[in-house]
Amino acid sequence: MQFKDKKLDRNAPCWCGSGKKYKHCHMDFDEKIREFEVKGFIVPERKLIKTPEQVEGIKASAKINIAVLDEVASRIKIGMSTEEIDRIVYDTTTKMGGIPAPLNYEGFPKSVCTSINEEVCHGIPSPDVILKDGDIINVDVSTIYHGYFSDSSRMFCMGNVSPEKKKLVDVTKECVEIGIKNVKPWTCLGDMGNAVHQHAVENGYSVVREIGGHGCGIEFHEDPWVSYVSVPGTEMLMVPGMCFTIEPMVNMGRDDIFQDEENGWTIYTEDGLPSAQWEVQVLVTDNGCEVIAY
């Protein structure tokens, strides 16, 4: 892969919009990226590096996203339909000036994804799906605010959840926390993804291969695609200013999945065993990362 962004004159305004001359801003940063590229690493284009103005906008969107999930957390209960969760998400988001990003995205009919038990992701809210004692559910919220995108999800355990399901939920959260600790600038996404995968496997679980994390901020889904079954030293180089999600989908059984043929969205485990997912959105910093949505 070639570094696609052209070199700038050292006295030209920096591409990040800081107003500084390139030589006093991102010139050394760009040269460091080129050095990694020469060594064979996959490197990000400038469009994936968020400017301070963009970071501010993404964080404002994330505040709404967090508030929406907090509202769901305060109201979710046994006997509630997933349609009611959808209504909470829509109402809370719009009252705060945001737009639910999933609504009408590529034809998705609702404002949130609600995935229960063996549903891996992209569950569609319905008045006919009622939360029962013992269910585990992932509520995946995404927000647009003034053109900026945020994305995070949480698991909820309903009532008397079995120890096996509870452990799955807890270990999946630990996987995300390990992912966060392994976001280190100038290392590879594959290093982080492998650390996540190893923790899941050590606990007897598998991680979905076909669906992963993604860049997020200026668009709903941006590069890079983020795998959690990756090999150290592979995938894109993480550099300060990159913004992406950490969201491993951890299965109690095998990693095989299939898509609902009728609705074209919901993903299920092939073996019918439960799956869990937590999602955070992170911004790579000079010494690690900042969690901006959770």
C-alpha positions in Angstrom: 0.0 0.0 0.0 1.3 3.5 -0.9 1.0 6.5 1.3 -1.7 8.2 -0.8 -1.6 11.6 0.7 0.8 13.9 -1.2 3.7 15.6 0.5 3.1 19.2 1.4 5.5 22.1 1.3 6.9 22.5 4.8 5.7 26.1 4.9 2.2 25.4 3.7 -0.7 25.4 6.1 -1.0 22.0 7.8 -3.7 19.7 6.5 -5.3 19.3 9.9 -6.7 22.8 9.9 -4.7 24.0 12.9 -3.6 27.1 11.1 0.1 26.3 11.8 2.7 25.7 9.2 3.0 22.1 8.1 6.6 21.9 9.5 5.5 23.0 12.9 2.5 20.6 13.0 2.1 17.3 11.2 5.2 17.0 9.1 7.2 14.8 11.5 4.0 12.8 12.1 3.6 12.1 8.4 7.2 11.2 8.0 6.9 8.7 10.8 3.9 7.1 9.1 5.9 6.9 5.8 8.7 5.2 7.6 6.3 2.5 8.8 4.9 2.2 5.3 8.3 1.6 3.8 8.7 -1.3 6.3 5.6 -2.9 4.9 2.9 -1.8 7.4 -0.6 -0.9 6.4 -0.9 2.8 7.2 -3.9 5.1 7.6 -4.6 7.9 5.1 -5.0 11.4 6.5 -8.8 11.3 6.2 -8.8 8.7 9.0 -6.9 11.1 11.3 -9.4 13.2 13.1 -8.7 16.9 13.5 -9.3 18.7 16.8 -12.5 20.2 15.4 -13.7 16.8 14.4 -12.8 15.2 17.7 -14.9 17.9 19.4 -17.8 17.1 17.2 -17.5 13.4 17.7 -17.3 13.8 21.5 -20.5 15.9 21.5 -22.3 13.1 19.6 -20.9 10.6 22.1 -22.3 12.5 25.0 -25.8 11.9 23.6 -25.0 8.2 22.8 -23.9 7.6 26.4 -27.0 9.5 27.8 -29.3 7.3 25.7 -27.7 4.1 27.0 -27.9 5.4 30.5 -31.6 6.1 30.0 -32.1 2.5 28.6 -30.2 1.2 31.6 -32.5 3.0 34.0 -35.7 1.7 32.4 -35.1 -1.7 30.9 -37.0 -4.5 32.7 -38.5 -7.9 32.3 -41.8 -7.7 30.5 -40.7 -4.8 28.3 -40.8 -5.2 24.5 -37.8 -4.4 22.4 -40.1 -1.9 20.6 -40.3 0.0 23.9 -36.5 0.1 24.0 -36.5 1.5 20.5 -39.0 4.2 21.5 -36.7 5.2 24.5 -33.8 5.5 22.2 -35.6 7.5 19.6 -37.2 9.9 22.1 -34.0 10.4 24.1 -31.8 11.0 21.1 -34.1 13.4 19.3 -34.9 15.4 22.5 -31.1 16.0 22.8 -30.9 17.2 19.2 -29.5 14.0 17.7 -30.5 11.5 15.1 -30.5 7.7 15.6 -27.9 6.6 13.1 -29.4 3.1 12.5 -32.8 4.5 11.5 -33.2 3.8 7.7 -29.5 3.1 7.4 -29.4 0.8 4.3 -33.0 0.0 5.0 -32.7 -0.8 8.7 -36.2 0.0 10.1 -35.5 1.0 13.7 -33.5 3.4 15.8 -31.5 0.7 17.7 -30.3 -2.9 17.5 -31.6 -5.2 20.3 -30.0 -8.6 20.2 -31.1 -11.3 22.7 -29.4 -14.6 23.7 -28.4 -16.4 20.5 -28.8 -13.2 18.4 -25.2 -12.0 17.7 -26.1 -8.6 16.4 -28.5 -6.4 14.4 -31.6 -7.6 16.2 -34.7 -5.6 15.1 -36.9 -4.2 17.8 -40.5 -5.5 17.8 -43.6 -5.2 19.9 -43.7 -9.0 19.8 -40.3 -9.6 21.4 -40.7 -9.4 25.2 -37.8 -9.5 27.6 -38.0 -12.6 29.8 -36.4 -13.6 33.1 -33.0 -15.1 32.2 -32.4 -13.3 29.0 -29.3 -11.4 28.1 -29.6 -8.5 25.7 -27.3 -6.3 23.8 -28.6 -2.7 23.1 -26.5 -1.1 20.4 -26.9 2.7 20.1 -25.5 4.9 17.4 -26.0 8.7 17.1 -25.6 11.5 14.6 -25.2 15.0 16.0 -24.3 17.9 13.7 -23.0 15.4 11.2 -20.7 13.5 13.6 -21.2 9.9 14.5 -20.8 7.9 17.8 -21.4 4.2 18.5 -21.4 2.0 21.6 -23.4 -0.8 23.1 -24.0 -2.5 26.5 -25.2 -5.9 27.7 -28.1 -6.2 30.2 -28.9 -9.3 32.2 -32.6 -9.8 32.9 -33.5 -11.2 36.3 -32.2 -14.7 37.1 -29.6 -15.2 34.4 -27.8 -18.5 34.5 -24.2 -18.5 35.8 -23.1 -19.6 32.3 -24.6 -16.6 30.6 -23.4 -14.3 33.3 -19.9 -15.4 32.8 -20.1 -14.9 29.1 -21.3 -11.4 29.6 -18.6 -10.6 32.1 -15.8 -12.2 30.1 -16.9 -10.3 27.0 -16.7 -7.0 28.9 -13.2 -8.1 30.0 -12.3 -8.6 26.4 -13.2 -5.0 25.6 -11.2 -3.8 28.6 -8.2 -5.8 27.4 -8.7 -4.3 23.9 -8.7 -0.8 25.4 -5.4 -1.5 27.2 -3.8 -2.7 24.0 -4.6 0.3 21.9 -1.1 1.7 21.7 0.0 4.2 19.1 2.5 3.0 16.5 1.5 -0.6 17.0 -0.9 -2.7 14.9 -4.6 -3.3 15.2 -3.7 -7.0 15.0 -1.9 -6.8 18.3 -5.0 -5.5 20.0 -7.3 -7.9 18.3 -5.2 -10.9 19.2 -5.1 -9.9 22.8 -8.9 -9.8 22.8 -9.2 -13.1 21.1 -6.8 -14.8 23.4 -8.8 -13.8 26.5 -12.0 -15.2 24.9 -10.4 -18.5 24.0 -8.7 -18.9 27.4 -12.3 -18.8 28.8 -13.6 -21.5 26.4 -15.3 -19.1 24.0 -15.0 -18.2 20.4 -15.1 -14.8 18.6 -17.1 -14.0 15.5 -14.8 -13.6 12.5 -16.9 -12.1 9.8 -18.1 -9.1 11.8 -15.8 -6.7 13.6 -15.3 -3.1 14.7 -14.9 -0.1 12.4 -13.7 3.4 12.1 -16.4 5.9 13.2 -16.8 9.6 13.5 -17.2 11.4 10.2 -19.2 8.5 8.8 -21.1 5.7 10.5 -18.7 3.1 9.2 -15.2 4.1 8.1 -11.9 2.3 7.7 -10.3 0.6 9.3 -12.2 -2.7 9.7 -11.2 -4.1 13.1 -10.8 -7.8 13.6 -10.7 -9.6 16.9 -9.2 -12.8 15.6 -6.1 -11.2 14.2 -2.4 -11.9 14.3 0.1 -9.7 16.1 2.0 -7.4 13.7 -0.8 -7.3 11.1 -3.7 -5.0 10.2 -3.5 -1.2 10.1 -1.1 0.8 12.1 -2.7 2.6 15.0 -1.7 6.3 15.1 -2.9 9.3 17.3 -6.1 10.7 15.9 -7.7 7.5 14.7 -11.1 6.8 16.0 -12.7 3.3 15.9 -14.9 0.8 17.8 -13.8 -2.1 20.0 -16.8 -4.5 19.9 -15.9 -8.3 19.9 -18.9 -10.6 19.5 -18.1 -13.5 21.8 -20.0 -16.8 21.4 -20.4 -19.4 24.1 -20.1 -22.1 21.5 -18.6 -22.1 18.0 -18.0 -19.0 15.9 -20.3 -20.0 13.1 -23.1 -17.5 12.4 -25.9 -17.0 9.9 -28.2 -14.2 8.8 -32.0 -14.1 9.1 -33.3 -14.7 5.6 -36.6 -13.0 6.3 -35.5 -9.6 7.7 -32.0 -9.6 6.1 -30.3 -8.2 9.2 -30.3 -10.2 12.4 -27.3 -12.5 12.9 -27.6 -15.7 14.9 -25.2 -18.3 16.3 -25.3 -21.4 14.2 -25.4 -23.7 17.2 -28.1 -21.7 19.0 -25.8 -20.9 22.0 -25.7 -17.4 23.5 -23.5 -14.6 22.2 -22.5 -11.4 24.0 -21.1 -8.0 22.9 -20.0 -4.8 24.5 -18.9 -1.9 22.4 -16.9 1.2 23.0 -15.6 3.9 20.7 -12.0 5.0 21.2 -9.7 7.8 20.1 -6.0 6.9 19.8 -3.8 9.3 21.7 -0.1 9.8 22.1 0.1 7.3 24.9 -2.9 5.0 24.5 -6.5 5.8 23.9 -9.4 7.7 25.2 -12.8 6.0 25.5 -15.3 8.5 24.1 -18.4 6.4 23.9 -19.4 3.4 26.1 
